[in-house]
């Protein structure tokens, strides 16, 4: 089940087409539980297609966190499925150790308060910069 | 579609009667709001859970009738 993971920092997963809701849920479950840090976003870390997604990419980049991401614009089922999975209406969505941490506003607020750095450290995620 | 600020406040108060609410109409178009909500009900909850409690007050109107609501939530100091 690991073959879709590229393994490199900020690698990107492009979803499959035509999946059922239950398949999507299982896929999301796999992604968030098999990756320490996973970001559902519009676009890719190199080319974010939305300002909110870009903001989270910038924060993770600034902190030097290794993460995987999925581009929901390439998969309509994933785009809707992730909203249902988290009971959260918007994208981006950041997951740490399988747990939904927040969208762009929460992540920004936590970063500015230093809480995101603390949260990552508590979960055993390497953070290269804490200032 | 749009929702008036006082309607937003009413919905949040229905779900969280003790809430202190501050609403700003970000674009002046009745479509893009920001709200600060302070409630004792948030204590011990994660930010995600806090936002979900507010979002739940709007049901399916969230994202449709109410186009966009940027939230800041916390328990009283």
N, CA and C atoms of all chains as a GROMACS GRO file, in nm:
protein
  624
    1UNK      N    1   0.082  -0.122   0.000
    1UNK     CA    2   0.000   0.000   0.000
    1UNK      C    3   0.085   0.126   0.000
    2UNK      N    4   0.215   0.109   0.004
    2UNK     CA    5   0.302   0.225   0.017
    2UNK      C    6   0.349   0.278  -0.119
    3UNK      N    7   0.312   0.209  -0.226
    3UNK     CA    8   0.379   0.239  -0.352
    3UNK      C    9   0.347   0.377  -0.410
    4UNK      N   10   0.239   0.438  -0.364
    4UNK     CA   11   0.207   0.570  -0.416
    4UNK      C   12   0.286   0.680  -0.345
    5UNK      N   13   0.360   0.642  -0.242
    5UNK     CA   14   0.433   0.744  -0.168
    5UNK      C   15   0.569   0.764  -0.231
    6UNK      N   16   0.601   0.889  -0.257
    6UNK     CA   17   0.728   0.916  -0.323
    6UNK      C   18   0.843   0.917  -0.223
    7UNK      N   19   0.812   0.946  -0.099
    7UNK     CA   20   0.913   0.937   0.005
    7UNK      C   21   1.000   1.060   0.019
    8UNK      N   22   1.001   1.146  -0.080
    8UNK     CA   23   1.086   1.265  -0.070
    8UNK      C   24   1.011   1.378  -0.002
    9UNK      N   25   1.086   1.474   0.046
    9UNK     CA   26   1.023   1.586   0.116
    9UNK      C   27   0.931   1.660   0.019
   10UNK      N   28   0.817   1.700   0.071
   10UNK     CA   29   0.722   1.778  -0.007
   10UNK      C   30   0.683   1.707  -0.136
   11UNK      N   31   0.686   1.574  -0.137
   11UNK     CA   32   0.641   1.497  -0.252
   11UNK      C   33   0.492   1.514  -0.272
   12UNK      N   34   0.446   1.484  -0.390
   12UNK     CA   35   0.306   1.509  -0.423
   12UNK      C   36   0.240   1.382  -0.468
   13UNK      N   37   0.119   1.360  -0.417
   13UNK     CA   38   0.041   1.245  -0.458
   13UNK      C   39  -0.076   1.292  -0.544
   14UNK      N   40  -0.087   1.240  -0.663
   14UNK     CA   41  -0.201   1.269  -0.748
   14UNK      C   42  -0.300   1.155  -0.736
   15UNK      N   43  -0.422   1.188  -0.701
   15UNK     CA   44  -0.521   1.085  -0.668
   15UNK      C   45  -0.570   1.008  -0.790
   16UNK      N   46  -0.643   0.902  -0.760
   16UNK     CA   47  -0.700   0.819  -0.864
   16UNK      C   48  -0.839   0.870  -0.899
   17UNK      N   49  -0.882   0.839  -1.018
   17UNK     CA   50  -1.013   0.886  -1.064
   17UNK      C   51  -1.122   0.782  -1.033
   18UNK      N   52  -1.244   0.831  -1.018
   18UNK     CA   53  -1.360   0.745  -1.012
   18UNK      C   54  -1.369   0.652  -0.892
   19UNK      N   55  -1.328   0.703  -0.778
   19UNK     CA   56  -1.333   0.617  -0.659
   19UNK      C   57  -1.464   0.638  -0.584
   20UNK      N   58  -1.503   0.537  -0.510
   20UNK     CA   59  -1.620   0.549  -0.424
   20UNK      C   60  -1.583   0.625  -0.298
   21UNK      N   61  -1.686   0.677  -0.230
   21UNK     CA   62  -1.667   0.751  -0.106
   21UNK      C   63  -1.591   0.669  -0.003
   22UNK      N   64  -1.626   0.539   0.010
   22UNK     CA   65  -1.560   0.456   0.112
   22UNK      C   66  -1.414   0.433   0.073
   23UNK      N   67  -1.388   0.422  -0.057
   23UNK     CA   68  -1.250   0.407  -0.102
   23UNK      C   69  -1.170   0.533  -0.071
   24UNK      N   70  -1.235   0.648  -0.094
   24UNK     CA   71  -1.169   0.776  -0.066
   24UNK      C   72  -1.136   0.787   0.081
   25UNK      N   73  -1.232   0.747   0.165
   25UNK     CA   74  -1.208   0.752   0.310
   25UNK      C   75  -1.090   0.664   0.348
   26UNK      N   76  -1.083   0.545   0.288
   26UNK     CA   77  -0.974   0.452   0.318
   26UNK      C   78  -0.841   0.511   0.269
   27UNK      N   79  -0.844   0.574   0.152
   27UNK     CA   80  -0.723   0.636   0.096
   27UNK      C   81  -0.673   0.749   0.187
   28UNK      N   82  -0.766   0.833   0.229
   28UNK     CA   83  -0.729   0.944   0.317
   28UNK      C   84  -0.672   0.891   0.448
   29UNK      N   85  -0.738   0.790   0.502
   29UNK     CA   86  -0.692   0.728   0.625
   29UNK      C   87  -0.548   0.679   0.610
   30UNK      N   88  -0.520   0.611   0.498
   30UNK     CA   89  -0.385   0.563   0.468
   30UNK      C   90  -0.285   0.678   0.464
   31UNK      N   91  -0.324   0.784   0.390
   31UNK     CA   92  -0.232   0.896   0.370
   31UNK      C   93  -0.197   0.965   0.501
   32UNK      N   94  -0.299   0.992   0.583
   32UNK     CA   95  -0.272   1.070   0.704
   32UNK      C   96  -0.207   0.986   0.813
   33UNK      N   97  -0.228   0.853   0.808
   33UNK     CA   98  -0.170   0.769   0.913
   33UNK      C   99  -0.031   0.717   0.876
   34UNK      N  100  -0.001   0.712   0.745
   34UNK     CA  101   0.131   0.662   0.703
   34UNK      C  102   0.232   0.773   0.678
   35UNK      N  103   0.188   0.897   0.695
   35UNK     CA  104   0.279   1.010   0.679
   35UNK      C  105   0.272   1.097   0.804
   36UNK      N  106   0.387   1.132   0.858
   36UNK     CA  107   0.387   1.211   0.981
   36UNK      C  108   0.315   1.344   0.961
   37UNK      N  109   0.344   1.407   0.847
   37UNK     CA  110   0.280   1.535   0.818
   37UNK      C  111   0.225   1.528   0.676
   38UNK      N  112   0.096   1.555   0.661
   38UNK     CA  113   0.033   1.545   0.530
   38UNK      C  114  -0.056   1.666   0.507
   39UNK      N  115  -0.043   1.726   0.388
   39UNK     CA  116  -0.120   1.846   0.357
   39UNK      C  117  -0.208   1.823   0.234
   40UNK      N  118  -0.339   1.843   0.252
   40UNK     CA  119  -0.432   1.847   0.138
   40UNK      C  120  -0.440   1.991   0.094
   41UNK      N  121  -0.412   2.015  -0.033
   41UNK     CA  122  -0.401   2.154  -0.080
   41UNK      C  123  -0.450   2.167  -0.223
   42UNK      N  124  -0.463   2.292  -0.266
   42UNK     CA  125  -0.492   2.320  -0.406
   42UNK      C  126  -0.359   2.354  -0.473
   43UNK      N  127  -0.320   2.272  -0.570
   43UNK     CA  128  -0.190   2.287  -0.632
   43UNK      C  129  -0.086   2.202  -0.562
   44UNK      N  130   0.039   2.235  -0.584
   44UNK     CA  131   0.150   2.160  -0.526
   44UNK      C  132   0.236   2.256  -0.443
   45UNK      N  133   0.322   2.201  -0.356
   45UNK     CA  134   0.410   2.290  -0.279
   45UNK      C  135   0.490   2.386  -0.368
   46UNK      N  136   0.533   2.339  -0.486
   46UNK     CA  137   0.607   2.426  -0.577
   46UNK      C  138   0.517   2.527  -0.646
   47UNK      N  139   0.391   2.486  -0.674
   47UNK     CA  140   0.298   2.575  -0.744
   47UNK      C  141   0.161   2.573  -0.677
   48UNK      N  142   0.150   2.638  -0.562
   48UNK     CA  143   0.019   2.645  -0.496
   48UNK      C  144  -0.080   2.720  -0.587
   49UNK      N  145  -0.205   2.671  -0.592
   49UNK     CA  146  -0.305   2.732  -0.680
   49UNK      C  147  -0.406   2.815  -0.599
   50UNK      N  148  -0.374   2.843  -0.474
   50UNK     CA  149  -0.465   2.918  -0.389
   50UNK      C  150  -0.382   2.981  -0.278
   51UNK      N  151  -0.416   3.105  -0.244
   51UNK     CA  152  -0.338   3.178  -0.144
   51UNK      C  153  -0.335   3.111  -0.008
   52UNK      N  154  -0.448   3.048   0.030
   52UNK     CA  155  -0.454   2.984   0.162
   52UNK      C  156  -0.363   2.861   0.165
   53UNK      N  157  -0.367   2.782   0.057
   53UNK     CA  158  -0.277   2.667   0.049
   53UNK      C  159  -0.132   2.713   0.050
   54UNK      N  160  -0.105   2.820  -0.025
   54UNK     CA  161   0.031   2.873  -0.033
   54UNK      C  162   0.083   2.918   0.102
   55UNK      N  163  -0.007   2.971   0.185
   55UNK     CA  164   0.034   3.018   0.318
   55UNK      C  165   0.082   2.902   0.404
   56UNK      N  166   0.010   2.790   0.400
   56UNK     CA  167   0.050   2.674   0.481
   56UNK      C  168   0.181   2.616   0.428
   57UNK      N  169   0.196   2.611   0.295
   57UNK     CA  170   0.322   2.565   0.234
   57UNK      C  171   0.438   2.651   0.283
   58UNK      N  172   0.417   2.782   0.286
   58UNK     CA  173   0.523   2.874   0.330
   58UNK      C  174   0.562   2.848   0.475
   59UNK      N  175   0.462   2.827   0.559
   59UNK     CA  176   0.490   2.803   0.701
   59UNK      C  177   0.567   2.672   0.720
   60UNK      N  178   0.522   2.565   0.652
   60UNK     CA  179   0.591   2.436   0.665
   60UNK      C  180   0.733   2.447   0.609
   61UNK      N  181   0.748   2.522   0.500
   61UNK     CA  182   0.880   2.543   0.442
   61UNK      C  183   0.971   2.619   0.536
   62UNK      N  184   0.916   2.722   0.597
   62UNK     CA  185   0.992   2.804   0.691
   62UNK      C  186   1.041   2.720   0.809
   63UNK      N  187   0.954   2.630   0.854
   63UNK     CA  188   0.990   2.545   0.968
   63UNK      C  189   1.079   2.427   0.927
   64UNK      N  190   1.095   2.408   0.796
   64UNK     CA  191   1.179   2.298   0.748
   64UNK      C  192   1.120   2.162   0.778
   65UNK      N  193   0.989   2.153   0.775
   65UNK     CA  194   0.922   2.027   0.806
   65UNK      C  195   0.910   1.942   0.679
   66UNK      N  196   0.946   1.813   0.690
   66UNK     CA  197   0.924   1.719   0.580
   66UNK      C  198   0.778   1.682   0.576
   67UNK      N  199   0.716   1.690   0.459
   67UNK     CA  200   0.575   1.652   0.451
   67UNK      C  201   0.541   1.602   0.312
   68UNK      N  202   0.430   1.532   0.305
   68UNK     CA  203   0.374   1.488   0.178
   68UNK      C  204   0.247   1.569   0.154
   69UNK      N  205   0.205   1.577   0.028
   69UNK     CA  206   0.084   1.652   0.000
   69UNK      C  207   0.003   1.587  -0.110
   70UNK      N  208  -0.123   1.621  -0.117
   70UNK     CA  209  -0.209   1.579  -0.227
   70UNK      C  210  -0.276   1.703  -0.284
   71UNK      N  211  -0.287   1.707  -0.417
   71UNK     CA  212  -0.349   1.819  -0.487
   71UNK      C  213  -0.496   1.784  -0.512
   72UNK      N  214  -0.586   1.847  -0.437
   72UNK     CA  215  -0.729   1.811  -0.450
   72UNK      C  216  -0.788   1.857  -0.584
   73UNK      N  217  -0.719   1.949  -0.651
   73UNK     CA  218  -0.771   1.997  -0.780
   73UNK      C  219  -0.761   1.889  -0.887
   74UNK      N  220  -0.679   1.786  -0.861
   74UNK     CA  221  -0.664   1.677  -0.958
   74UNK      C  222  -0.761   1.564  -0.931
   75UNK      N  223  -0.840   1.576  -0.828
   75UNK     CA  224  -0.928   1.465  -0.791
   75UNK      C  225  -1.052   1.519  -0.719
   76UNK      N  226  -1.162   1.528  -0.792
   76UNK     CA  227  -1.286   1.584  -0.736
   76UNK      C  228  -1.336   1.501  -0.618
   77UNK      N  229  -1.322   1.367  -0.625
   77UNK     CA  230  -1.367   1.281  -0.515
   77UNK      C  231  -1.288   1.310  -0.388
   78UNK      N  232  -1.158   1.330  -0.407
   78UNK     CA  233  -1.073   1.360  -0.292
   78UNK      C  234  -1.108   1.498  -0.235
   79UNK      N  235  -1.135   1.591  -0.326
   79UNK     CA  236  -1.168   1.728  -0.285
   79UNK      C  237  -1.292   1.730  -0.195
   80UNK      N  238  -1.394   1.652  -0.231
   80UNK     CA  239  -1.515   1.645  -0.150
   80UNK      C  240  -1.494   1.551  -0.031
   81UNK      N  241  -1.422   1.441  -0.057
   81UNK     CA  242  -1.403   1.339   0.046
   81UNK      C  243  -1.329   1.391   0.168
   82UNK      N  244  -1.232   1.480   0.145
   82UNK     CA  245  -1.152   1.529   0.256
   82UNK      C  246  -1.235   1.622   0.345
   83UNK      N  247  -1.332   1.691   0.284
   83UNK     CA  248  -1.419   1.778   0.363
   83UNK      C  249  -1.508   1.695   0.456
   84UNK      N  250  -1.555   1.582   0.404
   84UNK     CA  251  -1.639   1.494   0.485
   84UNK      C  252  -1.555   1.424   0.592
   85UNK      N  253  -1.435   1.383   0.553
   85UNK     CA  254  -1.346   1.309   0.645
   85UNK      C  255  -1.320   1.388   0.771
   86UNK      N  256  -1.291   1.518   0.754
   86UNK     CA  257  -1.253   1.602   0.868
   86UNK      C  258  -1.373   1.678   0.924
   87UNK      N  259  -1.489   1.667   0.858
   87UNK     CA  260  -1.602   1.754   0.893
   87UNK      C  261  -1.554   1.899   0.894
   88UNK      N  262  -1.491   1.936   0.784
   88UNK     CA  263  -1.429   2.068   0.771
   88UNK      C  264  -1.455   2.118   0.630
   89UNK      N  265  -1.507   2.241   0.616
   89UNK     CA  266  -1.561   2.282   0.486
   89UNK      C  267  -1.458   2.330   0.384
   90UNK      N  268  -1.334   2.348   0.425
   90UNK     CA  269  -1.239   2.415   0.334
   90UNK      C  270  -1.107   2.340   0.321
   91UNK      N  271  -1.033   2.380   0.219
   91UNK     CA  272  -0.898   2.330   0.190
   91UNK      C  273  -0.808   2.453   0.187
   92UNK      N  274  -0.690   2.450   0.240
   92UNK     CA  275  -0.609   2.334   0.282
   92UNK      C  276  -0.650   2.272   0.416
   93UNK      N  277  -0.598   2.149   0.435
   93UNK     CA  278  -0.612   2.080   0.564
   93UNK      C  279  -0.477   2.015   0.597
   94UNK      N  280  -0.430   2.045   0.717
   94UNK     CA  281  -0.302   1.991   0.761
   94UNK      C  282  -0.322   1.881   0.866
   95UNK      N  283  -0.257   1.768   0.841
   95UNK     CA  284  -0.264   1.654   0.934
   95UNK      C  285  -0.126   1.625   0.990
   96UNK      N  286  -0.121   1.602   1.121
   96UNK     CA  287   0.004   1.561   1.187
   96UNK      C  288  -0.023   1.431   1.261
   97UNK      N  289   0.051   1.326   1.227
   97UNK     CA  290   0.035   1.194   1.290
   97UNK      C  291  -0.112   1.149   1.287
   98UNK      N  292  -0.175   1.169   1.172
   98UNK     CA  293  -0.311   1.121   1.154
   98UNK      C  294  -0.419   1.210   1.212
   99UNK      N  295  -0.377   1.319   1.275
   99UNK     CA  296  -0.474   1.406   1.340
   99UNK      C  297  -0.487   1.538   1.264
  100UNK      N  298  -0.612   1.579   1.238
  100UNK     CA  299  -0.637   1.704   1.169
  100UNK      C  300  -0.605   1.822   1.262
  101UNK      N  301  -0.509   1.904   1.220
  101UNK     CA  302  -0.464   2.016   1.303
  101UNK      C  303  -0.540   2.144   1.271
  102UNK      N  304  -0.567   2.167   1.141
  102UNK     CA  305  -0.641   2.287   1.105
  102UNK      C  306  -0.623   2.325   0.960
  103UNK      N  307  -0.696   2.431   0.923
  103UNK     CA  308  -0.683   2.490   0.791
  103UNK      C  309  -0.586   2.608   0.796
  104UNK      N  310  -0.590   2.693   0.693
  104UNK     CA  311  -0.492   2.801   0.683
  104UNK      C  312  -0.497   2.896   0.802
  105UNK      N  313  -0.617   2.934   0.846
  105UNK     CA  314  -0.627   3.031   0.955
  105UNK      C  315  -0.572   2.975   1.086
  106UNK      N  316  -0.612   2.852   1.118
  106UNK     CA  317  -0.566   2.791   1.244
  106UNK      C  318  -0.416   2.768   1.240
  107UNK      N  319  -0.366   2.717   1.128
  107UNK     CA  320  -0.223   2.690   1.117
  107UNK      C  321  -0.144   2.821   1.132
  108UNK      N  322  -0.192   2.928   1.068
  108UNK     CA  323  -0.124   3.057   1.079
  108UNK      C  324  -0.126   3.109   1.222
  109UNK      N  325  -0.242   3.099   1.285
  109UNK     CA  326  -0.257   3.145   1.424
  109UNK      C  327  -0.164   3.066   1.517
  110UNK      N  328  -0.161   2.934   1.495
  110UNK     CA  329  -0.075   2.850   1.580
  110UNK      C  330   0.072   2.880   1.556
  111UNK      N  331   0.108   2.901   1.428
  111UNK     CA  332   0.247   2.932   1.394
  111UNK      C  333   0.290   3.062   1.461
  112UNK      N  334   0.205   3.164   1.452
  112UNK     CA  335   0.240   3.295   1.508
  112UNK      C  336   0.252   3.290   1.659
  113UNK      N  337   0.175   3.202   1.722
  113UNK     CA  338   0.180   3.190   1.867
  113UNK      C  339   0.288   3.092   1.913
  114UNK      N  340   0.356   3.027   1.815
  114UNK     CA  341   0.458   2.929   1.850
  114UNK      C  342   0.401   2.792   1.885
  115UNK      N  343   0.268   2.780   1.875
  115UNK     CA  344   0.202   2.654   1.915
  115UNK      C  345   0.223   2.544   1.812
  116UNK      N  346   0.235   2.582   1.686
  116UNK     CA  347   0.253   2.481   1.582
  116UNK      C  348   0.388   2.411   1.602
  117UNK      N  349   0.491   2.492   1.629
  117UNK     CA  350   0.624   2.438   1.653
  117UNK      C  351   0.622   2.342   1.773
  118UNK      N  352   0.554   2.384   1.880
  118UNK     CA  353   0.543   2.300   2.000
  118UNK      C  354   0.468   2.172   1.969
  119UNK      N  355   0.358   2.187   1.894
  119UNK     CA  356   0.275   2.070   1.861
  119UNK      C  357   0.356   1.968   1.781
  120UNK      N  358   0.431   2.017   1.681
  120UNK     CA  359   0.512   1.927   1.598
  120UNK      C  360   0.619   1.860   1.682
  121UNK      N  361   0.685   1.938   1.768
  121UNK     CA  362   0.791   1.883   1.853
  121UNK      C  363   0.736   1.775   1.946
  122UNK      N  364   0.618   1.802   2.002
  122UNK     CA  365   0.555   1.705   2.093
  122UNK      C  366   0.522   1.575   2.022
  123UNK      N  367   0.495   1.584   1.891
  123UNK     CA  368   0.462   1.465   1.813
  123UNK      C  369   0.587   1.400   1.755
  124UNK      N  370   0.703   1.455   1.789
  124UNK     CA  371   0.829   1.395   1.744
  124UNK      C  372   0.866   1.430   1.600
  125UNK      N  373   0.810   1.541   1.549
  125UNK     CA  374   0.841   1.584   1.413
  125UNK      C  375   0.958   1.684   1.419
  126UNK      N  376   1.058   1.661   1.333
  126UNK     CA  377   1.174   1.750   1.333
  126UNK      C  378   1.137   1.886   1.277
  127UNK      N  379   1.170   1.989   1.353
  127UNK     CA  380   1.149   2.127   1.311
  127UNK      C  381   1.285   2.194   1.309
  128UNK      N  382   1.322   2.247   1.191
  128UNK     CA  383   1.458   2.301   1.179
  128UNK      C  384   1.469   2.443   1.231
  129UNK      N  385   1.358   2.510   1.235
  129UNK     CA  386   1.361   2.650   1.278
  129UNK      C  387   1.244   2.675   1.372
  130UNK      N  388   1.272   2.736   1.485
  130UNK     CA  389   1.164   2.755   1.582
  130UNK      C  390   1.133   2.902   1.605
  131UNK      N  391   1.214   2.991   1.550
  131UNK     CA  392   1.191   3.134   1.575
  131UNK      C  393   1.074   3.186   1.493
  132UNK      N  394  -2.587   3.492  -0.289
  132UNK     CA  395  -2.657   3.490  -0.160
  132UNK      C  396  -2.568   3.552  -0.054
  133UNK      N  397  -2.630   3.594   0.052
  133UNK     CA  398  -2.553   3.659   0.158
  133UNK      C  399  -2.626   3.642   0.291
  134UNK      N  400  -2.557   3.675   0.397
  134UNK     CA  401  -2.617   3.667   0.530
  134UNK      C  402  -2.576   3.793   0.606
  135UNK      N  403  -2.675   3.855   0.674
  135UNK     CA  404  -2.645   3.977   0.749
  135UNK      C  405  -2.568   3.944   0.876
  136UNK      N  406  -2.487   4.038   0.922
  136UNK     CA  407  -2.403   4.016   1.040
  136UNK      C  408  -2.487   3.980   1.162
  137UNK      N  409  -2.604   4.045   1.178
  137UNK     CA  410  -2.685   4.016   1.298
  137UNK      C  411  -2.742   3.874   1.293
  138UNK      N  412  -2.764   3.823   1.171
  138UNK     CA  413  -2.811   3.684   1.156
  138UNK      C  414  -2.700   3.586   1.196
  139UNK      N  415  -2.577   3.620   1.157
  139UNK     CA  416  -2.462   3.536   1.195
  139UNK      C  417  -2.450   3.530   1.347
  140UNK      N  418  -2.462   3.649   1.409
  140UNK     CA  419  -2.452   3.657   1.555
  140UNK      C  420  -2.563   3.574   1.621
  141UNK      N  421  -2.686   3.584   1.566
  141UNK     CA  422  -2.801   3.512   1.621
  141UNK      C  423  -2.778   3.361   1.616
  142UNK      N  424  -2.726   3.314   1.502
  142UNK     CA  425  -2.702   3.169   1.486
  142UNK      C  426  -2.597   3.120   1.586
  143UNK      N  427  -2.490   3.197   1.602
  143UNK     CA  428  -2.384   3.155   1.693
  143UNK      C  429  -2.437   3.153   1.837
  144UNK      N  430  -2.515   3.256   1.873
  144UNK     CA  431  -2.570   3.263   2.008
  144UNK      C  432  -2.667   3.148   2.036
  145UNK      N  433  -2.737   3.104   1.932
  145UNK     CA  434  -2.829   2.991   1.950
  145UNK      C  435  -2.752   2.864   1.988
  146UNK      N  436  -2.631   2.850   1.932
  146UNK     CA  437  -2.550   2.732   1.961
  146UNK      C  438  -2.467   2.750   2.087
  147UNK      N  439  -2.420   2.874   2.110
  147UNK     CA  440  -2.331   2.903   2.223
  147UNK      C  441  -2.385   3.028   2.294
  148UNK      N  442  -2.481   3.007   2.385
  148UNK     CA  443  -2.552   3.121   2.445
  148UNK      C  444  -2.462   3.219   2.521
  149UNK      N  445  -2.348   3.173   2.572
  149UNK     CA  446  -2.263   3.263   2.650
  149UNK      C  447  -2.161   3.337   2.563
  150UNK      N  448  -2.165   3.315   2.432
  150UNK     CA  449  -2.058   3.363   2.345
  150UNK      C  450  -2.049   3.515   2.340
  151UNK      N  451  -1.926   3.563   2.346
  151UNK     CA  452  -1.895   3.703   2.314
  151UNK      C  453  -1.852   3.704   2.168
  152UNK      N  454  -1.922   3.780   2.086
  152UNK     CA  455  -1.900   3.772   1.941
  152UNK      C  456  -1.868   3.908   1.882
  153UNK      N  457  -1.767   3.908   1.796
  153UNK     CA  458  -1.733   4.030   1.723
  153UNK      C  459  -1.727   3.992   1.575
  154UNK      N  460  -1.806   4.062   1.494
  154UNK     CA  461  -1.813   4.027   1.352
  154UNK      C  462  -1.767   4.143   1.266
  155UNK      N  463  -1.685   4.112   1.168
  155UNK     CA  464  -1.639   4.215   1.073
  155UNK      C  465  -1.676   4.172   0.931
  156UNK      N  466  -1.735   4.263   0.856
  156UNK     CA  467  -1.766   4.238   0.716
  156UNK      C  468  -1.642   4.278   0.635
  157UNK      N  469  -1.564   4.179   0.596
  157UNK     CA  470  -1.430   4.206   0.542
  157UNK      C  471  -1.431   4.285   0.412
  158UNK      N  472  -1.525   4.252   0.324
  158UNK     CA  473  -1.525   4.316   0.192
  158UNK      C  474  -1.641   4.414   0.175
  159UNK      N  475  -1.725   4.424   0.278
  159UNK     CA  476  -1.839   4.513   0.270
  159UNK      C  477  -1.948   4.463   0.175
  160UNK      N  478  -1.942   4.332   0.143
  160UNK     CA  479  -2.038   4.277   0.046
  160UNK      C  480  -2.136   4.179   0.109
  161UNK      N  481  -2.132   4.166   0.243
  161UNK     CA  482  -2.222   4.072   0.309
  161UNK      C  483  -2.191   3.927   0.276
  162UNK      N  484  -2.073   3.901   0.226
  162UNK     CA  485  -2.037   3.766   0.184
  162UNK      C  486  -1.912   3.711   0.252
  163UNK      N  487  -1.823   3.802   0.289
  163UNK     CA  488  -1.695   3.759   0.347
  163UNK      C  489  -1.680   3.821   0.486
  164UNK      N  490  -1.701   3.738   0.586
  164UNK     CA  491  -1.694   3.786   0.723
  164UNK      C  492  -1.577   3.726   0.799
  165UNK      N  493  -1.538   3.796   0.903
  165UNK     CA  494  -1.448   3.738   1.003
  165UNK      C  495  -1.518   3.753   1.137
  166UNK      N  496  -1.506   3.653   1.222
  166UNK     CA  497  -1.570   3.660   1.353
  166UNK      C  498  -1.474   3.612   1.460
  167UNK      N  499  -1.476   3.685   1.572
  167UNK     CA  500  -1.407   3.639   1.691
  167UNK      C  501  -1.513   3.591   1.789
  168UNK      N  502  -1.499   3.469   1.836
  168UNK     CA  503  -1.599   3.411   1.926
  168UNK      C  504  -1.529   3.361   2.051
  169UNK      N  505  -1.576   3.408   2.166
  169UNK     CA  506  -1.520   3.365   2.294
  169UNK      C  507  -1.631   3.298   2.374
  170UNK      N  508  -1.607   3.174   2.412
  170UNK     CA  509  -1.710   3.101   2.487
  170UNK      C  510  -1.644   3.002   2.583
  171UNK      N  511  -1.708   2.988   2.699
  171UNK     CA  512  -1.661   2.891   2.798
  171UNK      C  513  -1.668   2.748   2.742
  172UNK      N  514  -1.759   2.727   2.648
  172UNK     CA  515  -1.777   2.593   2.589
  172UNK      C  516  -1.652   2.546   2.513
  173UNK      N  517  -1.563   2.642   2.480
  173UNK     CA  518  -1.442   2.608   2.403
  173UNK      C  519  -1.331   2.552   2.491
  174UNK      N  520  -1.344   2.569   2.623
  174UNK     CA  521  -1.232   2.533   2.711
  174UNK      C  522  -1.198   2.384   2.698
  175UNK      N  523  -1.069   2.356   2.681
  175UNK     CA  524  -1.024   2.217   2.671
  175UNK      C  525  -1.041   2.157   2.533
  176UNK      N  526  -1.099   2.234   2.440
  176UNK     CA  527  -1.118   2.184   2.303
  176UNK      C  528  -1.004   2.233   2.213
  177UNK      N  529  -0.972   2.153   2.110
  177UNK     CA  530  -0.874   2.201   2.011
  177UNK      C  531  -0.939   2.310   1.926
  178UNK      N  532  -0.855   2.385   1.855
  178UNK     CA  533  -0.910   2.492   1.769
  178UNK      C  534  -1.003   2.434   1.663
  179UNK      N  535  -0.965   2.317   1.610
  179UNK     CA  536  -1.051   2.253   1.511
  179UNK      C  537  -1.189   2.225   1.571
  180UNK      N  538  -1.190   2.170   1.691
  180UNK     CA  539  -1.318   2.140   1.756
  180UNK      C  540  -1.398   2.267   1.783
  181UNK      N  541  -1.328   2.373   1.824
  181UNK     CA  542  -1.394   2.500   1.850
  181UNK      C  543  -1.461   2.554   1.724
  182UNK      N  544  -1.385   2.550   1.614
  182UNK     CA  545  -1.441   2.601   1.488
  182UNK      C  546  -1.558   2.514   1.442
  183UNK      N  547  -1.546   2.383   1.462
  183UNK     CA  548  -1.654   2.293   1.422
  183UNK      C  549  -1.782   2.323   1.499
  184UNK      N  550  -1.767   2.363   1.627
  184UNK     CA  551  -1.885   2.397   1.707
  184UNK      C  552  -1.955   2.520   1.650
  185UNK      N  553  -1.876   2.617   1.604
  185UNK     CA  554  -1.936   2.737   1.542
  185UNK      C  555  -1.994   2.702   1.405
  186UNK      N  556  -1.917   2.629   1.326
  186UNK     CA  557  -1.966   2.592   1.192
  186UNK      C  558  -2.098   2.516   1.200
  187UNK      N  559  -2.110   2.431   1.303
  187UNK     CA  560  -2.232   2.349   1.317
  187UNK      C  561  -2.356   2.437   1.334
  188UNK      N  562  -2.339   2.557   1.388
  188UNK     CA  563  -2.452   2.648   1.408
  188UNK      C  564  -2.512   2.691   1.274
  189UNK      N  565  -2.437   2.676   1.168
  189UNK     CA  566  -2.485   2.721   1.036
  189UNK      C  567  -2.530   2.605   0.948
  190UNK      N  568  -2.502   2.482   0.990
  190UNK     CA  569  -2.544   2.366   0.913
  190UNK      C  570  -2.502   2.378   0.767
  191UNK      N  571  -2.595   2.348   0.678
  191UNK     CA  572  -2.562   2.349   0.535
  191UNK      C  573  -2.556   2.490   0.477
  192UNK      N  574  -2.591   2.592   0.558
  192UNK     CA  575  -2.579   2.730   0.511
  192UNK      C  576  -2.432   2.773   0.503
  193UNK      N  577  -2.345   2.701   0.575
  193UNK     CA  578  -2.204   2.735   0.574
  193UNK      C  579  -2.145   2.703   0.437
  194UNK      N  580  -2.084   2.804   0.376
  194UNK     CA  581  -2.026   2.783   0.244
  194UNK      C  582  -2.124   2.807   0.131
  195UNK      N  583  -2.252   2.820   0.164
  195UNK     CA  584  -2.353   2.847   0.061
  195UNK      C  585  -2.415   2.984   0.085
  196UNK      N  586  -2.516   2.990   0.175
  196UNK     CA  587  -2.578   3.119   0.208
  196UNK      C  588  -2.474   3.211   0.271
  197UNK      N  589  -2.401   3.154   0.366
  197UNK     CA  590  -2.290   3.226   0.426
  197UNK      C  591  -2.164   3.184   0.350
  198UNK      N  592  -2.116   3.272   0.264
  198UNK     CA  593  -2.010   3.234   0.172
  198UNK      C  594  -1.879   3.204   0.245
  199UNK      N  595  -1.841   3.293   0.336
  199UNK     CA  596  -1.709   3.278   0.397
  199UNK      C  597  -1.706   3.342   0.534
  200UNK      N  598  -1.665   3.266   0.633
  200UNK     CA  599  -1.654   3.317   0.769
  200UNK      C  600  -1.519   3.273   0.826
  201UNK      N  601  -1.427   3.368   0.837
  201UNK     CA  602  -1.297   3.338   0.896
  201UNK      C  603  -1.310   3.348   1.047
  202UNK      N  604  -1.276   3.241   1.117
  202UNK     CA  605  -1.303   3.236   1.260
  202UNK      C  606  -1.177   3.250   1.344
  203UNK      N  607  -1.194   3.317   1.457
  203UNK     CA  608  -1.096   3.310   1.564
  203UNK      C  609  -1.175   3.275   1.689
  204UNK      N  610  -1.134   3.168   1.755
  204UNK     CA  611  -1.211   3.122   1.870
  204UNK      C  612  -1.120   3.103   1.990
  205UNK      N  613  -1.176   3.124   2.110
  205UNK     CA  614  -1.101   3.089   2.232
  205UNK      C  615  -1.194   3.088   2.352
  206UNK      N  616  -1.146   3.026   2.458
  206UNK     CA  617  -1.218   3.029   2.584
  206UNK      C  618  -1.181   3.158   2.655
  207UNK      N  619  -1.268   3.209   2.745
  207UNK     CA  620  -1.235   3.333   2.818
  207UNK      C  621  -1.106   3.316   2.898
  208UNK      N  622  -1.028   3.425   2.910
  208UNK     CA  623  -0.903   3.420   2.985
  208UNK      C  624  -0.930   3.400   3.134
   0.00000   0.00000   0.00000
